[in-house]
């Protein structure tokens, strides 16, 4: 790995995170590969936390961006009319909305996913006049206050520094083997003494990404939609990480044949890693007054240019989605093999499309796997409340040979991590049996580098 400049430690806040998992200085990236300052190549199974579904520097998108810049076209306009915005909206309606029978309006709330969620929550409360919103265990919706209120992770919630209110958490599908959460939800809605204030909306990820790659069943999603419709509760689908083709279809909820009332998109919407977010909703829900919700960078035309190019190139027909599903089958087969080989350390595989995970017995083991993977040239991260799920999130457009090579590295990383854990267990047992004080082994702490 390359030498890391001391400027980061000197000047950048301790809040920085991913750079600690991948301690090198990246300089170039194309497709599914990244290169550091020493010329070392890495296969990317992280894809900008899902912001790079089409890979790094996709040529068709880069060409559209460079042509736009070369002509001195307008870049920043807040919400003024531009040709770039018109072209994006026309293509979005033609390629995404109309084929799915979706008659919706769109708003540009700001540059990131949490902006889209905040706009969705505010709109739901404005439309219904009700403040409460239901979220689900292990859900993640962003790091601003409204988004945090409907997020499950205790560590992220604690960062708010104030009480997070007007939100109720219910068990997600299959949560801890609990009773059917929708039985509970419907009973509470029907019972005036349940203590659950009728919510403005329910917000969910149909596949919980940061929460541990938890996949809601089609039956559960259909029933949730029916319950919300029956009780006049809006359904918000957060497709920020698992939309734009991540699960095989453009929207993650398409497999259930349902249509949410409000949908949030970001991450791979621009297609190029540029900041871009969109909140779309049923036409009759458009009760905003001009300027009632806004943001300085809601008119980032460069993102609209690459977003349109991505829609044109990848979503005019079903071929890209078909390729994604084929790669997903390969990935699922390979991670099942890894899980079977390491039953002591892996208790489950999960996923849909090209978001898949291996649920490990501990966060320590999962961290060791990702560390060993990085040493071998693979960038991959963890998810879940305890960081115990090794999460595959490669670009959807990853060449098959890169996908296979990355899976080979992942398998080797699991093998190495298992050897290390077994060796540490044997050393500990030996030390305990001798009556000597336990020895602290080099590399035993999470985050330290191991040598095999």
Beta strands, then each sheet from edge to edge (+ up, - down):
strand 1: 26-30
strand 2: 33-36
strand 3: 41-44
strand 4: 104-107
strand 5: 133-136
strand 6: 167-170
strand 7: 201-204
strand 8: 207-208
strand 9: 214-215
strand 10: 234-238
strand 11: 262-265
strand 12: 278-282
strand 13: 346-352
strand 14: 355-360
strand 15: 378-379
strand 16: 381-383
strand 17: 389-392
sheet 1: 1+ 2- 3+ 15+
sheet 2: 4+ 12- 11+ 10+ 7+ 5+ 6+
sheet 3: 8+ 9-
sheet 4: 13+ 14- 17+ 16-
end
